[in-house]
């Protein structure tokens, strides 16, 4: 039992203990969420609460988690053990100093928790890749010949990754109207979300030295919900031959807390069966998927939210270990703070599709909302809310909402 009496099925139960950067009197500060509170790690360090732990506590002077993550997995484990012990013992220093180091979580401003050096986006849901292949290319050959051999991905844009709650301006760009030969310029008419999860690299590899599939998880600090906003009309015109560019780089939104791999471990599960054998460097016997229930709500301006998708991270054909092993197999160095997103997470059932492109089947099937309106793509004033949650009979862990509202495009 924890002395804060946080319920085991609270999103931020004692089984979770996710890390984030919160606002304390105007200063971005590293913290851990527990129930409706945040533990101020900088205050814990300065008051000597962490003195028995053998690592450099000045990592908590940073306004991002990169220095703490760089201390490595043994330190991540030390901190988790200390947090659990401190929250379950009334004789702990944390209990004694709670008035100085515990702050209210509800309504507290959060910041981007890591300085993202590089951002890579994979394309690892077989249902999503198949659906997009059918709509954008060839229904008979929806999956490209490489897809079951390579965790396909591309290098994205790190500078436009924003924290939940940040408003997003509808992008302007070039599109090719139906039956036209020349493009036009203006606001995207097919603005979409992509329901994804992203993992954060917490341990680097050096240039020229790949991370093996079996050691990959030692390099992963944790996960966040990730909305990879996408302008489908811009994408369709620009993506051949080198892939997505301005359709994707205007914004991606992350949820506020990084849920650690240790917290996720009880929800480990097998992924979908691979019916095509993979090369040895991608082979692993360990279950590398995680059962994370996902939901997307669309909330019109002034209206109430409607749930328009229910998916699950465990549908991923390629898991994180395979993604990171593939990413580095040529010697590419991943760095602390790098973000690697899953790609849109769709399931088999149409209600589990992870984008409006798929949910409305390229605009052909309008999506009903609770207020009687419908949507094919996102309209100005709409807010997209993504949620992720793991549950078993004994406890739950959540990620905190990943929220973004679409504002009208600039008039040009
Ligand atoms: Ca994506």
Boltz pocket constraint, residues with backbone or C-beta under 6 A from the ligand:
constraints:
  - pocket:
      binder: B
      contacts: [[A, 121], [A, 122], [A, 194], [A, 196], [A, 228], [A, 343], [A, 344]]
      max_distance: 6.0
